[in-house]
Amino acid sequence: MADDHAAHAISSYGSRVNRTPQIDRLAKEGVRLTHCFVTNSICTPSRAAIITGKYSHINGVPVFNRFDGSQPTLAKHLQAAGYHTGMIGKWHLGSDPTGFDYWNILPGQGVYHNPVLIEMGQRKKHRGYVTDLITDFSLEFLEKRPKDRPFFLMCHHKAPHRPWQPDEKHAKLFAPQVIPEPKTFDDDYATRSDAAREATMRIDRDLQPGDYKQAPPPGLSEAELKKWKYQRYMQDYLACVASVDDNVGRLLDYLDKTGLAANTIVIYTSDQGFFLGDHNWFDKRFMYEESLRMPFLVRWPGRIKPGTVSDAMVLNVDFAPMLLAAAGLEVPRDMQGRSFLPVLLGQAPADWRTAMYYRYYHYPQHHRVQPHYGLRTARYKLIYFNKLDQWELFDLQADPCELKNLYRDPAHAETVRKLKAELYRLKRELGDENRFENDVPKDDV
């Protein structure tokens, strides 16, 4: 798993800005999910949802707060079933990992160069680049694992999280190129709620000198300076992605060389999406597509047909149930996600979900993205900014870039009514009783 790796910066997802040949091996040899979504687009809550199979209002992690490691998790269930479990890299859940036979994690966000890692409670500083080191320790885990037990390894990279510091090998990789700007680069938020205008994650206004790391050329107009900042941002972001891609290749090569590939499920994903200049933004948080969509590629030789694509709607709370089912274990009844193993095997159930529920809480910290919840269906997206009492409706079929808010259009009144009914039905079904609406925990991760 990477951190903040947008699907549209992966070539098998149609990237216009880079190539990722190693990650693409999983798409070629397995299945690519096109509609995999996060239920709360921010690092710590997504990680908690992934390991518990539960939404933020149930697992207790709506923002950057400490995860209660005493609760059941995917790792604990697999460990109890005899798996040798490991967690290496970015954990970012505040408490020590539980349910793992071995763990070696970054403290908090960690750093890119010469990082400290905490190995089974002991802090140790290492020389080198964090993406390479996390892969080194993952390969060591595989080498030293008990050979008479199955294994479960979470190899979690810091990259390409801000502040986007590439290693020497990749630092200048994108410098000679002019990286294409997204279609919505000059979005003026004309029809949107106040939330879009308030958010402080704009390329032109909110990137800091530490992000672009060099003085802009003198004499640039505002429009030229915005373009220059975008190029610097993307050069470093994509260089960090290139290092992740190389290291995914190292892991896949090891599995091939040792013969483990034939009997190992390999997944590549990110903790959420990310804005790559889309709508003039960096970061994530909003329910808009670039932030909502997670990459999800999975290879399972002999079970998953190579080169397949699925547009079934899958959520991060589904990851744990799917992996338990793949291991032949019963999915606990209190997990809110659903195993999508049949989807991966090309046998999507007739009653598979057609709508998903999203909720974001973290305000005003960091980027002043207003709290909101919403519904996404195959065609429509309805978003409610509850503190503002403002709504947005997008027809994703006619307006995939989400530029035209149709909420007050009389022609869509019946659509709004139906979508609201489904939104509140899902909200009730998932037990969201506004637990954190007015009292979110203090950030402590």
Buried (B, 14 or more C-beta within 10 A) or exposed (E): BBBBBBBBBBBBBEBEBBBBEBBBBBBEBBBBBBBBBBBBBBBBBBBBBBBBBBBBBBBBBBBBBBBBBEBBBBBBBBBEBEBBBBBBBBBBBBEBBBBBBBBBBBEEBBBBEEBEBBBEEEEEEBEEBBBBBBBBBBBBBBEEBEEEEBBBBBBBBBBBBBEBBBBEEBBEBBEEEEBEBBEBBEBEBEBBBEBBEBBEBBBBEBBEEEBBBEEEEEEEEEEEBBBBBBBBBBBBBBBBBBBBBBBBBBBBBBBEEEEBBEEBBBBBBBBBBBBBBBBBBBBBBBBBBBBBBBBBBBBBBEBBEEEBEBEBBBBBBBBBBBBBBBBEBEBBEEBBBBBBBBBBBEEBEEEEBEBBBBBBBBBEEBBBBBBBBBBBBEEBBBBBBBEBEBBBBBBBEEEEBBBBBBBEBEEBEEBBEEBBEBBEEBBEEBEBEEBBBEEBBEBEB
